[in-house]
Amino acid sequence: MSQNIIENVTRFINLSESEEKFFTDSLTFQTFPKKTVLLREGEICQFEGYIQKGCVRVYYLDDNGFEVTILFAIEDWWISDIASFQDQKPSRLYIETLEDSEIFMLNPTTKEKLLTEIPKFERVFRMLVQRNLSTLQNRLVNTISKAASDRYLEFIKVYPSIPQRVAQYYIASYLGVSKEFVSTIRKRLASKEK
């Protein structure tokens, strides 16, 4: 059951059998039905989670109360509100499952014990933060510099399976466009493929 997360981690570090066992013993495995809110604005994030199965989104509410999706995460991705988790301060974000999901969780205490016991895990979490930062920087540059249709093309390149897995209005909220625009561009792309 935990082989995928072991493979995820061993992309960055080698683990002995005892280190692997310590790591897997540090994890809590949880299943969540679709539409479960794992974190709400104002709560303190108590998890860093590896998605074994499922699809999760991170969003916030703008000043008008509209949901703005900032990230989708699927199998083999980690999910958290890094700032809230690290600083143990209230989150500005929501994290919600969009599909039935299976997630391996670390809480602040188990993560700290893991880093103390096996310091090379610092590299794993540094690489994850760097990947997350790179993803967010690319998204910011695309949002500022690209036309909406180009942003959609970039989105389906980065997340090829997401359009079949989530509602169009989630994709629209991620791209900062209307769901009608997403529908129109999808039809245009489909007609080009014929």
C-alpha positions in Angstrom: 0.0 0.0 0.0 2.9 2.4 0.7 5.1 1.5 -2.2 4.2 4.6 -4.2 5.2 7.0 -1.5 8.4 5.1 -1.0 9.2 5.5 -4.7 8.3 9.2 -4.5 10.7 9.7 -1.6 13.5 7.6 -3.0 13.7 9.8 -6.1 15.6 12.1 -3.8 17.3 9.9 -1.2 18.2 6.3 -0.6 16.6 4.6 2.4 17.8 1.6 4.4 15.1 -0.9 5.5 15.0 0.5 9.0 14.7 4.1 7.6 11.9 3.0 5.3 10.1 1.4 8.2 10.6 4.4 10.4 9.1 6.6 7.6 6.1 4.4 6.9 5.4 4.1 10.7 5.4 7.9 10.9 2.6 8.1 8.3 -1.2 7.9 8.9 -3.2 6.5 6.0 -6.7 8.0 5.6 -9.5 7.7 3.1 -11.7 10.7 2.3 -14.9 10.8 0.3 -15.3 13.2 -2.6 -16.1 16.8 -1.4 -14.4 16.4 1.9 -12.9 19.7 3.1 -9.5 18.8 4.7 -8.7 22.4 5.6 -10.8 25.6 6.0 -9.8 29.2 6.1 -8.9 30.1 9.7 -7.9 26.6 10.7 -4.3 25.7 11.3 -3.0 23.1 8.8 -2.0 19.9 10.7 -0.9 17.8 7.7 1.4 17.3 4.8 -0.2 14.7 2.7 0.9 12.4 -0.1 -2.0 11.6 -2.5 -2.0 7.8 -3.1 -5.3 8.1 -5.0 -7.6 10.9 -5.9 -7.8 14.5 -6.8 -7.6 17.5 -4.5 -7.8 21.2 -5.0 -6.5 24.2 -3.0 -8.5 27.4 -3.2 -9.4 30.6 -1.4 -12.4 32.9 -1.3 -11.9 36.3 -2.9 -13.4 39.5 -1.6 -16.7 38.8 -3.4 -16.9 35.3 -1.9 -16.0 33.5 -5.2 -13.7 30.4 -5.0 -10.4 30.9 -6.7 -8.6 27.6 -7.3 -4.8 27.9 -7.0 -3.7 24.3 -7.3 -4.9 20.9 -8.3 -3.1 17.8 -6.9 -3.4 14.2 -8.1 -1.7 10.9 -7.5 1.9 11.1 -6.5 1.7 14.8 -5.4 1.9 16.2 -1.9 -0.7 18.6 -0.6 -0.6 21.1 2.3 -0.8 24.7 3.2 2.9 25.0 3.7 2.8 28.4 5.5 0.1 27.4 7.9 1.7 24.0 8.6 5.2 25.4 9.1 4.3 28.4 11.2 1.2 26.9 12.9 -0.8 30.0 12.0 -4.4 30.2 10.6 -4.7 29.3 7.0 -6.2 31.5 4.3 -6.9 28.5 2.1 -9.3 25.6 1.7 -8.2 22.1 0.7 -10.9 19.9 -0.7 -11.1 16.4 -2.2 -12.7 16.4 -5.7 -12.7 12.6 -5.8 -12.7 9.8 -3.3 -9.1 10.1 -2.1 -6.5 8.0 -0.2 -3.8 10.1 1.5 -0.8 9.4 3.6 -0.4 12.1 6.2 2.4 13.5 8.4 1.5 15.9 11.2 3.9 18.5 12.6 5.1 16.2 15.4 5.7 13.1 13.2 7.4 15.2 10.6 9.7 16.8 13.2 10.6 13.3 14.6 11.2 12.0 11.1 13.6 14.9 10.3 15.4 14.5 13.7 15.7 10.7 13.2 16.6 10.7 9.5 18.0 14.1 8.6 18.3 13.3 4.9 14.6 13.7 4.7 15.3 17.5 4.8 16.4 17.0 1.2 13.0 15.4 0.3 11.0 18.2 1.7 13.3 20.9 0.2 12.8 19.3 -3.2 9.0 19.2 -2.7 9.0 22.9 -1.7 11.2 23.8 -4.7 8.8 21.9 -7.1 5.8 23.7 -5.5 7.5 27.1 -5.8 8.4 26.4 -9.5 4.8 25.4 -10.3 3.4 28.5 -8.6 6.0 30.8 -10.3 5.2 29.3 -13.7 1.5 29.8 -13.0 2.0 33.4 -12.0 4.0 34.2 -15.1 1.5 32.5 -17.4 -1.4 34.4 -15.7 0.3 37.7 -16.3 1.9 37.2 -19.7 -0.4 34.8 -21.6 -3.7 35.0 -23.3 -6.5 33.0 -21.7 -6.5 30.4 -24.5 -2.7 29.9 -24.1 -3.2 29.5 -20.4 -5.7 26.8 -21.0 -3.3 25.0 -23.4 -0.5 25.2 -20.8 -2.9 23.9 -18.2 -3.8 20.8 -20.1 -0.1 20.2 -20.8 0.7 20.4 -17.1 -2.5 18.6 -15.9 -3.5 16.3 -18.9 -5.9 14.2 -16.9 -7.6 17.0 -14.9 -10.1 18.1 -17.6 -11.7 14.7 -17.5 -11.7 14.5 -13.7 -13.1 17.9 -12.5 -15.9 20.2 -13.3 -15.2 23.0 -15.9 -16.0 25.7 -13.3 -13.0 24.6 -11.2 -10.7 24.8 -14.2 -12.3 28.3 -15.0 -11.6 29.4 -11.5 -8.0 28.2 -11.8 -7.5 30.1 -15.1 -9.4 33.2 -14.1 -11.9 32.9 -16.9 -15.6 32.1 -17.2 -16.8 28.4 -17.4 -18.3 29.5 -20.8 -14.9 30.4 -22.0 -13.5 27.0 -21.0 -16.4 25.3 -22.8 -15.8 27.3 -26.0 -12.1 26.6 -26.1 -12.6 22.9 -25.4 -15.1 22.8 -28.3 -12.6 24.7 -30.6 -9.8 22.3 -29.7 -12.0 19.2 -30.2 -13.0 20.5 -33.7 -9.3 20.9 -34.6 -8.7 17.3 -33.7 -11.3 16.0 -36.1 
